[in-house]
Amino acid sequence: MKLKRDFYDRDARIVGEDLIGKILVRRYDNTLIKARIVETEAYIGAIDKASHGYGGKITPRTKIMYGPPGYAYVYFIYGMYYCLNFVTEKEGTCSAVLIRAADPVFNEEEMALNRYNKPLSQLTGYQRKNLSNGPGKLCRALRITTKDNGADLTGDEIYVEDDGFRDFRTQRSKRINIDYAEEARDFLWRYTIQYN
């Protein structure tokens, strides 16, 4: 069942945790890929120095985070990686959830071609393990770029399904790669799956 907009119209921390175990669906060019979300991070502009919108900062890049919930916020970092985020909470509130990692569920072959430009059968064990276990890797495997910025998560190109899978626990921990964010470094806003 595809998640509706009201799922995203909540605190980013709740959405971030509730996304764990759900299915991220990607459609393009008559291609379908599915991957189970296994790691997310929440970002809340009003109180979070790690957020791109901290302190009410609105730029051409961040304005989508202030928009209505249930849209994709895709940005480019380090001149090489795309990152997929889901905008949360009501319009005018700056918050989003970064999708950090997902496990292949359907069409891993296409993910391998997107990520490594070679078929799944030619991947090493290390490459398979690293197929989509980071935000930049995930976007490459699902062919997500800034062209997808603003995509409606209730539409047909990028969305999330709940397939009823519940055989896991969710672990909370500190977010990573945000040492600049002072006290926000210590917020337990990173959510990872722990399979039972």
N, C-alpha and C positions, 0 to 999 in steps of 0.2 A: 504494500500500500504506500503510495507516494505521500510524503509529509506535506501538510498544508501550511499556509503562511502563518497561522497562529502558533505553530510549533516554534517558529523563529522569533515570535513577538514576546520574548521573555528575556530575563537576565542572561547575559552571555555565558556566565559560569554554569547556569542550569542547562542551557542549550549545549554547551561544550561537553558536559558530562553525558547528557542524554543522546548525543550523536554517536557515542561509542557503541560499537556493535551493529550500527545501521549500515545500509548499503548505499554507497555513492555510485550513481549511475551517470554514464557519459555516452551521449549519442552524437555522431557526426558522420556525414558521408555514407549513410546506410550501415554504419558500424555501431555496435553496442558493446560497451565495456562495463563490468560491475566489479566493485572492490569494497571490502568491509572496512569501515573506518575504525582504526585501532589507536589513533593518537590525535588529540586536539589541544589547542590552547585558547583561553579566553583573553580578550583585551577590552577594557572599558575606559574610554577616553577621559571621563570626568575625574578618575582617581588613579590612573595608571600611566606612569611615566614611560612605559614601554609602548604605549599606543601611539600610532601615527597621528591621532587626533587629540593628544593630551593637551589640556589647557584651552580647549575650544578651538584649536587650530583647524581651519577649513581651507583646503587647497584644492586645485583641480583633481588631485589624486585622492584626497581623503573625503571629498564631499559625499561620495556614495555611502560612507559609513554613517552619515547623518540622515540618510534617507529612510524609507520604510523598510521593514524587515523582510527577509526572504529573498535577497539578491546577492549575487556573487561580487566580491571585491577581490580583484586579481591585480597584483602589483609585481614589479620586476626589481630584483635586488642583485647587487654585486656584478651587474652587467651580464648576468648569465642565467639566473634562476627566476621562475615565476612561482608565486605563492597564491594559493586559493583560500579565501576567507568567505564566511557566510555572515552577512549583516544581520544583527539581532536588535531587539527592542524597538520601541515606537519611533516614528519619524522625529528627528530633532535630537535624538540621543545617539552619541557616538560609541558604538560597540560592535564587536565582530568576533567570530571564532575562526582561528587558523586551523585548517585541516592539515595536520602534520604527516600522517601516514595512513595507508590502507593496504589490506591484504587482498591479492587477486581472488576473485570469485568466478568471474565469467570472462572469457576471451583474453586469457593471459598471453596468448600468442600475439595479439595486436599490441598489448602493453610492451612486450619484448621488442617488437619491431619499432615502436615509437621511441623507446628508451635507448636501445642499443643498435638499432638498424640491422638486426639479424634475428632469425627465428629462435623460438624458445629452445628448441633442441640443441642449439649451438651455444647456449649460455652456460657459463661455469656455475657451480653451486654458489659462489660468492656473488655473481651477478644476479642470480635469481633471488637471493636473499635481499639484495639491495635494489630490487626492481622499483619499489614504491614506498620505501621506508623513510622518507624524508619529504618535506614540502616541495622542494624543487624536483626531486625524482618523481614524485606523484604527478605533478603537473606535466612533466615530460611524458610519462607513461600513459596519461589520459589525454594528451594533446590539448592541454589547457594553456592559453596565453592571455595577454592583456586584451586580445580581441574578445574574450569572454567576460571582461569586466562589465558588470551591470546585468549579467544574465539572470533571468527570473528563475528562481529555484523551484517554482511551481510549474515551470514550462517543461520542455521536452529535450533540452540539450544537456543540462546539468541539473540533477535533482537527487533527492535521497528517498530511499524506500525503507520501510520497516518490515522485515521478513519474519519477525517474531523470535529471532535468535536471542536467547537470554543466558546461555551457558558460559557466563564469565562474571568477573568482578571488575570494578573500575578503580584504578589507583590514582590518587592525587599526589602531585609533586610540584616542585618549582619549575617554572619555564626555563628554557635554555637559550643561550646566546643573547642575553639581554643584560649584561653586566653593567651597562651604562644607566640602568633604570632605577638606581638607588634602592629605596625600600621596596619598590615593586618587584625587584629580583626575587624576593622571598615569598611572594604570593603563591599559594598552592593552586594555581590555575591551569596546570597541565594535567591532562587526563589520558591515561593509557589503559589498554585492555589487559586483563589477566585471565587467560582462558582457564576454565575449571577442569 
